[in-house]
Amino acid sequence: MKEIEANLMPLFAVPETDQKLFTEWMWDQRIITDFDKSVLGYPRACMTQVQQGDETIVMVPVHPVFMLESLARNPNLTDSQLVLALNRIDGLIQKLMQDSGMAEAFFQTDIERFADICEKHGWEKALYDPAKKQWLMKKRANVDWTKLLEAKDASNNQPNL
């Protein structure tokens, strides 16, 4: 049996034959993968490629994300103060995502009211775990990465939008 090896590479380094293979496989398996093709446009997206001998057998796109950790807050905070604080945090995270090329941010909460408030402010309830009674919240960067790539002066430096 031939050895199985995994490699990580930037998208531009994926051989054309594997690009076609990935597209074909993803199209054929689109119902079971729930693949989000916009990920391929993220500036820091890469491809994990698994080969057995000379044959590519698996490909997985990957990209870094911001994962927000636990929110520590003043117990006397009003709802209005909390919404304003979250708005400031969101603005900072949006800027950091733009500057770093990270396109998605996540956090978890087991407070339904908090998840509902965040949902009203642009966060998506991506998943719910009934065993833990937790929501995984997700938000995309407010950046059209394709426009950045099409810019005449496109470079690795992100412009201030």
C-alpha positions in Angstrom: 0.0 0.0 0.0 1.3 3.4 -0.9 2.0 6.0 1.8 -0.6 8.7 2.5 0.6 12.2 3.0 -1.1 15.5 3.7 0.1 18.9 2.5 -1.1 22.5 3.1 -0.7 25.0 0.3 -2.0 28.5 -0.7 -4.8 28.2 -3.3 -2.7 29.6 -6.1 -0.3 26.6 -5.6 -2.9 24.0 -6.1 -2.1 22.2 -9.4 -4.7 22.8 -12.2 -5.5 19.1 -12.4 -6.4 19.1 -8.7 -8.4 22.4 -9.1 -10.5 20.6 -11.7 -10.8 17.5 -9.5 -11.8 19.5 -6.5 -14.5 21.3 -8.5 -15.8 18.0 -9.8 -15.8 16.3 -6.4 -17.4 19.3 -4.7 -20.1 19.6 -7.4 -20.9 15.8 -7.2 -21.0 16.0 -3.3 -22.6 19.4 -2.9 -25.7 18.1 -1.1 -23.7 16.3 1.6 -20.8 18.8 2.1 -22.8 22.1 2.4 -19.7 23.7 0.9 -19.4 27.5 1.0 -17.7 28.5 -2.2 -17.1 32.0 -0.9 -14.3 30.6 1.3 -12.2 30.1 -1.8 -12.2 33.9 -2.2 -10.9 34.6 1.4 -7.4 36.1 1.3 -5.9 33.6 3.8 -7.7 30.5 2.5 -5.5 27.5 1.8 -6.0 23.9 0.5 -5.2 20.8 2.4 -4.4 18.1 -0.1 -4.1 14.4 0.8 -2.2 12.1 -1.6 -1.6 8.4 -1.8 1.3 8.0 -4.0 0.8 10.3 -7.0 -3.0 10.3 -6.6 -4.9 13.1 -4.8 -7.6 11.4 -2.6 -8.9 14.2 -0.4 -8.9 18.0 -0.5 -10.2 20.4 2.2 -10.2 24.2 2.0 -9.2 25.8 5.3 -9.1 29.4 6.5 -8.3 31.1 9.8 -11.1 32.7 11.8 -11.5 34.9 14.9 -12.9 32.9 17.8 -14.1 35.3 20.5 -13.7 33.8 24.0 -15.9 34.4 27.1 -17.4 37.8 27.7 -16.6 39.2 31.1 -18.9 42.1 32.0 -19.9 44.3 34.8 -22.9 42.6 36.5 -24.6 46.0 36.7 -24.4 46.7 33.0 -27.7 47.8 31.4 -29.0 46.3 28.2 -28.2 49.6 26.4 -24.7 49.6 27.7 -24.2 46.0 26.6 -25.5 46.7 23.1 -23.2 49.7 22.8 -20.2 47.7 24.1 -20.9 44.8 21.7 -21.2 47.4 18.8 -17.7 48.7 19.7 -16.3 45.2 19.9 -17.9 44.3 16.6 -16.4 47.4 14.9 -13.0 46.5 16.2 -13.3 42.8 15.1 -14.5 44.0 11.6 -11.4 46.1 11.3 -9.1 43.4 12.6 -10.7 40.9 10.1 -10.2 43.3 7.2 -6.6 44.1 8.2 -5.7 40.4 8.8 -7.6 38.8 5.9 -9.7 36.7 8.2 -13.2 36.6 6.9 -15.3 35.0 9.7 -15.7 35.4 13.5 -17.4 33.0 15.9 -18.4 32.8 19.6 -20.5 30.5 21.7 -23.2 31.4 24.2 -25.7 29.5 26.3 -27.8 32.6 26.9 -30.7 32.6 24.5 -31.5 36.3 25.1 -27.9 37.2 24.3 -27.9 35.1 21.1 -31.1 36.8 20.1 -29.7 40.3 20.7 -26.6 39.4 18.7 -28.7 38.0 15.9 -30.5 41.4 15.6 -27.1 43.0 15.2 -25.8 40.9 12.3 -24.6 37.7 13.9 -26.0 34.4 12.6 -27.0 31.5 14.8 -24.9 29.0 12.9 -25.5 26.0 15.1 -27.4 25.0 18.3 -26.2 22.1 20.5 -29.3 20.9 22.5 -27.1 18.8 24.8 -25.1 21.8 26.0 -27.9 24.3 25.3 -25.4 26.5 23.4 -25.5 28.5 20.2 -22.5 28.9 17.9 -22.7 32.4 16.6 -21.1 33.5 13.3 -20.4 36.7 11.5 -18.6 37.4 8.2 -16.4 40.4 7.6 -18.0 43.4 5.9 -15.5 43.2 3.1 -16.0 42.2 -0.5 -12.8 40.2 -0.9 -13.4 39.8 -4.7 -13.3 43.6 -5.1 -10.0 43.7 -3.3 -8.6 41.0 -5.6 -9.8 42.9 -8.7 -8.2 46.2 -7.7 -5.6 47.6 -10.1 -3.1 48.0 -7.2 -3.9 44.6 -5.6 -1.2 43.5 -3.2 -0.9 41.7 0.1 -1.6 44.9 1.9 -5.3 45.4 2.7 -6.6 48.8 1.8 -8.6 50.8 4.4 -12.2 50.4 3.2 
